[in-house]
Amino acid sequence: MRITSSRCTWGEIGGGLTYSQLSARAMADPKNAALADQVATVFKGTTLRGMLLNAYGFWKMGQIAFIGATAAFAGAALLLILSLFGVAHLRRVPGTAEVLPRVTHAAQVQTA
């Protein structure tokens, strides 16, 4: 089986016309087989292009979602580690210890 390609660009296939313009010309001249082939080729090419762009778009959204999920899980792991450090600190320090004694009792407030 031999596969050949004419390696035409979109402008060369339909003469620079869109699918709807070629289709209108083909409906006006239904016996023109070359024009019908051009319409079929442009329709398949446009459909394929749309499907490929759709697949690419969802692939790109999946990549971005994967990066976001990875960052969220990394943040969750960091917060878990910090929570475990907090629990370990809670067990070592007495409950009467103050964190910043000079700042908390620096100014005495007098009430009337």
Buried (B, 14 or more C-beta within 10 A) or exposed (E): EEEEEEEEEBEEBBEEBEBEBBBEBBEEEEEEEEBBEBBEBBEEBBEEEEEEEEEEEEEEEEEEEEEEEEEEEEEEEEEEEEEEEEEEEEEEEEEEEEEEEEEEEEEEEEEE
